Amino acid sequence: MENEKRIAENELFTFIDHDSIESERIIAPRYSYWRSVLRVFFRKKSNWVFIALFVLLIGCSFIIPIFAPYSPYENVTVPSTYHLSPAKAMSYFGGGGLKWILGSGGTGNSIFYGIWSSARTSLVLAVICAAINMTIGIIVGALWGYSKGVDQVMLVIYNIIANVPYILVVTVLMYVIGSGFGSFIFVFTLTGWLGIAYFFRTQVMIIRDREYSLASRCLGTPTLRIVSKNILPFLVSVIVTLLASELPSYISLEVFLSYIGAGLSANVNSLGRMIQEAQTAFLIYPWEFWPPVAIASAITIILYVLGQNLADASDPRTHM
């Protein structure tokens, strides 16, 4: 009986050695924040459609001008090529290809080639201005919201500059400085970062006194390290949201300034300039006006929608 009982106990229980190192090991799946963000972002089927459209627009804007350089005055000495509808332009120039598929403009220029050359200029302008303003605005805004000394000084500067409408400042400076590409970037970034900095100041003030930031301050952590490690990572979704509205805004502003005659110079192709040149005849020659309007609108809408969806996906609350 004792042997049978001992055999039964051996079948029910197995003795193992205790390993202190193994007992401390925690088995859990590895977590990547950005992998989770991309998974949430691409889960939305509409984002694939907008990304495909955006890649198509980018490809046309940067590839077509390389293989098909645009010259707005190539047929300026041939008045019979002015304001040709798509059908007449294809017939006049022998058809074939895409060059005259949208007709010709007021100087016999190809509207199709002009749109993509102009879109490239507008996109480059928007990216450069957004990069400069966002970088300066985020850094200054983070320090502005965290340091009470900086807050007192910056509030005075902000109240002085913010009382002057931004569009008025930009328009006046464009008339004073000139209408070159570099001038546009300088004017857009001279005070454009201030509104971003003020927005981030408010966001930082909301989270600067949380427990982990107070603990870091008590341990003597430098201010720059607290801002860069404790505060800015928490505001990733806010940064993406703001970037989503900043990029299209510069394209819209360039179009508006060109529309009122304060845009880029005549030797720089842009969507705003094409719209401005066609505005007086858009009822008679609609093929000159609506294509650049459609491309400018498409770029603006696609950038905004993708940015908003990426901001939603980067919100930490969507990963809980």
C-alpha positions in Angstrom: 0.0 0.0 0.0 2.8 2.4 0.9 4.5 1.7 -2.5 1.3 2.3 -4.4 0.7 5.6 -2.4 4.2 6.8 -3.2 3.8 6.0 -6.9 0.5 7.9 -7.0 2.1 11.0 -5.3 5.0 10.9 -7.9 2.4 10.9 -10.7 0.6 13.9 -9.3 3.5 16.1 -8.3 6.8 17.0 -10.0 9.6 18.6 -8.1 11.5 21.3 -9.9 14.6 23.4 -9.0 14.2 27.0 -8.0 16.0 29.4 -10.4 16.0 33.0 -9.0 16.9 34.5 -12.4 14.1 32.8 -14.2 11.6 33.8 -11.5 12.4 37.4 -12.2 11.8 37.2 -15.9 8.4 38.5 -17.1 7.0 37.1 -20.2 5.0 39.8 -22.1 4.7 40.9 -25.7 7.0 43.7 -26.8 5.2 46.9 -27.3 6.1 49.6 -29.9 4.2 52.8 -29.8 4.7 53.8 -33.4 4.0 50.2 -34.6 0.7 50.5 -32.7 0.0 53.9 -34.3 0.6 52.6 -37.8 -1.6 49.6 -37.1 -4.5 51.8 -36.0 -3.9 54.3 -38.9 -3.9 51.7 -41.6 -6.8 49.9 -40.1 -8.9 52.6 -41.7 -9.6 51.7 -45.3 -10.1 55.3 -46.4 -6.5 56.1 -45.5 -5.2 53.8 -48.1 -7.2 55.7 -50.8 -6.0 59.1 -49.6 -2.4 57.9 -49.4 -2.6 56.5 -53.0 -4.0 59.8 -54.2 -1.3 61.8 -52.3 1.5 59.6 -53.7 0.0 60.1 -57.2 -0.1 63.9 -56.7 3.5 64.0 -55.3 4.7 61.8 -58.2 3.2 64.0 -60.8 4.4 67.2 -59.2 8.0 66.1 -59.0 8.5 63.6 -61.8 6.5 65.2 -64.7 8.5 68.6 -64.5 11.7 66.7 -64.8 10.9 64.9 -68.0 8.6 67.6 -69.4 9.9 71.1 -68.4 7.3 73.8 -68.3 7.8 77.0 -70.2 4.9 79.5 -69.8 6.1 81.6 -72.8 7.0 78.8 -75.3 4.2 79.9 -77.7 3.9 83.6 -76.7 4.8 84.7 -80.2 2.0 82.6 -81.7 -1.3 84.3 -80.9 -3.3 81.6 -82.5 -2.3 79.3 -79.6 -3.9 81.5 -76.9 -6.9 80.2 -74.9 -7.4 77.0 -76.8 -9.9 74.5 -75.3 -8.6 71.0 -74.8 -10.2 69.7 -78.0 -8.9 72.7 -80.1 -5.4 72.4 -78.5 -5.2 68.7 -79.2 -6.3 69.3 -82.8 -3.9 72.3 -83.3 -0.8 70.6 -81.9 -1.5 67.3 -83.6 -3.0 65.4 -80.6 -1.2 62.6 -78.8 0.4 62.9 -75.4 -0.9 64.7 -72.3 0.7 68.1 -72.9 -2.5 69.7 -74.3 -5.1 67.5 -72.7 -6.3 70.5 -70.5 -5.9 73.1 -73.3 -3.7 76.2 -73.4 -3.5 79.3 -71.4 -3.3 83.0 -72.1 0.2 82.8 -73.5 -0.2 79.6 -75.4 1.2 77.7 -72.4 0.4 74.1 -71.6 -2.0 74.0 -68.6 -1.3 70.4 -67.8 2.5 70.9 -67.5 1.9 74.2 -65.7 -0.3 72.6 -63.0 2.4 70.1 -62.0 5.2 72.6 -62.1 3.2 75.0 -60.0 2.1 72.2 -57.6 5.7 71.3 -56.9 6.5 74.9 -56.0 3.5 75.2 -53.7 4.3 71.8 -52.0 8.0 72.7 -51.4 7.0 76.1 -50.0 4.5 74.6 -47.6 6.9 71.9 -46.4 9.7 74.4 -45.7 7.5 76.9 -44.0 5.8 74.2 -41.9 9.1 72.7 -40.9 10.6 76.0 -39.7 7.5 77.3 -37.9 6.7 74.0 -36.2 10.3 73.5 -35.0 10.6 77.0 -33.6 7.1 77.0 -32.3 7.3 73.7 -30.5 10.7 74.5 -28.8 9.7 78.0 -27.8 6.2 77.0 -26.8 7.5 74.2 -24.6 9.9 76.5 -22.7 7.3 79.2 -22.6 4.8 77.0 -20.9 7.2 75.4 -18.5 9.2 78.5 -17.3 7.3 81.2 -15.6 10.1 83.7 -16.3 9.9 83.1 -20.0 6.1 83.2 -19.8 6.1 86.8 -18.6 8.4 88.0 -21.4 6.7 86.1 -24.2 3.2 87.1 -23.2 4.1 90.8 -23.7 5.7 90.0 -27.1 2.7 87.9 -28.1 0.1 90.4 -27.1 1.9 93.1 -29.2 2.2 91.0 -32.3 -1.0 89.1 -32.1 -3.1 92.3 -32.2 -2.0 92.8 -35.8 -3.8 90.5 -38.2 -1.3 87.9 -39.6 -2.6 88.2 -43.2 -2.0 92.0 -43.0 1.6 91.5 -41.8 2.3 89.0 -44.6 0.7 91.2 -47.3 2.6 94.4 -46.3 5.9 92.6 -46.0 5.5 91.0 -49.4 5.0 94.4 -50.9 8.0 95.8 -49.1 10.5 93.0 -49.4 9.5 91.6 -52.8 7.8 88.5 -54.1 10.6 86.0 -54.5 10.5 82.4 -53.3 13.0 83.2 -50.5 10.9 86.3 -49.5 7.8 84.2 -49.2 9.6 81.8 -46.8 11.0 84.7 -44.7 7.6 86.4 -44.5 5.7 83.2 -43.6 8.2 82.2 -40.9 8.9 85.7 -39.4 6.0 85.6 -37.0 4.2 82.4 -38.1 5.7 80.3 -35.3 4.3 82.6 -32.6 0.8 81.3 -32.8 2.1 77.7 -32.7 4.3 78.6 -29.7 1.3 80.1 -27.8 -0.8 77.0 -28.5 1.9 74.7 -27.1 2.4 77.0 -24.2 -1.2 76.3 -23.2 -0.8 72.5 -23.7 2.4 72.4 -21.7 0.9 74.3 -18.8 -1.8 71.6 -18.6 0.7 68.8 -18.0 3.8 70.5 -16.5 2.7 70.0 -12.9 1.9 66.3 -13.1 3.6 63.9 -10.6 6.3 62.6 -12.9 7.4 66.1 -13.9 7.4 67.3 -10.2 9.5 64.2 -9.3 12.0 65.0 -12.0 12.2 68.6 -10.8 12.8 67.5 -7.2 15.6 65.2 -8.4 17.3 68.2 -10.1 16.7 67.2 -13.7 17.5 70.1 -16.1 14.6 72.0 -17.6 15.4 71.1 -21.2 15.5 67.4 -20.3 12.2 67.6 -18.5 10.6 69.3 -21.5 12.1 66.9 -24.0 11.6 63.7 -22.1 8.5 64.3 -19.9 6.3 66.8 -21.8 6.9 66.7 -25.5 6.4 62.9 -26.0 3.0 63.3 -24.3 2.0 65.9 -27.0 2.7 63.8 -30.1 -0.9 63.7 -31.1 -1.2 67.4 -30.6 1.9 68.0 -32.8 0.5 65.9 -35.6 -2.9 67.6 -35.4 -1.3 71.0 -35.7 0.9 69.9 -38.5 -2.1 68.6 -40.4 -3.6 72.1 -40.4 -0.3 73.9 -41.0 0.7 72.3 -44.2 -2.5 73.0 -46.2 -2.7 76.5 -44.7 0.5 77.7 -46.4 -0.8 76.4 -49.8 -4.1 78.2 -49.2 -2.3 81.4 -48.1 0.0 81.4 -51.2 -3.0 80.9 -53.4 -4.9 83.8 -51.7 -1.9 86.2 -51.9 -1.4 85.4 -55.6 -5.1 85.9 -56.1 -5.0 89.4 -54.8 -1.7 90.2 -56.6 0.7 89.9 -53.8 2.0 86.4 -54.6 5.1 84.9 -56.0 7.0 86.8 -58.8 6.1 86.1 -62.4 9.2 83.9 -63.0 8.1 81.4 -60.2 5.3 79.0 -61.2 2.7 78.4 -58.5 -0.9 77.3 -58.3 -1.9 80.7 -56.9 -0.3 82.5 -59.9 -2.1 80.2 -62.4 -5.4 80.9 -60.6 -4.7 84.7 -60.5 -3.9 84.8 -64.2 -7.1 82.9 -65.1 -9.5 84.7 -62.8 -10.5 87.4 -65.2 -11.5 84.9 -67.9 -12.8 81.9 -66.0 -16.3 82.3 -67.4 -15.0 82.4 -71.0 -12.1 80.0 -70.6 -13.0 77.8 -67.7 -10.4 75.2 -68.5 -7.7 77.7 -67.4 -9.2 78.4 -64.0 -10.7 75.1 -62.7 -7.8 72.6 -63.1 -5.4 74.5 -60.8 -8.2 75.2 -58.4 -9.0 71.5 -58.3 -5.4 70.5 -57.7 -4.9 73.0 -55.0 -8.1 71.9 -53.3 -7.2 68.2 -53.6 -3.8 68.7 -52.0 -5.2 70.7 -49.2 -8.0 68.2 -48.4 -5.8 65.1 -48.7 -3.2 66.6 -46.4 -5.8 67.7 -43.8 -7.6 64.3 -43.8 -4.4 62.3 -43.6 -3.1 64.5 -40.8 -6.3 64.3 -38.8 -6.5 60.5 -39.1 -2.8 60.2 -38.1 -3.4 62.5 -35.1 -6.3 60.3 -34.0 -4.1 57.2 -34.4 -1.2 58.7 -32.4 -3.5 59.6 -29.5 -2.4 57.4 -26.6 -6.1 56.9 -25.6 -6.6 54.8 -28.8 -4.0 52.3 -27.6 -5.5 51.5 -24.3 
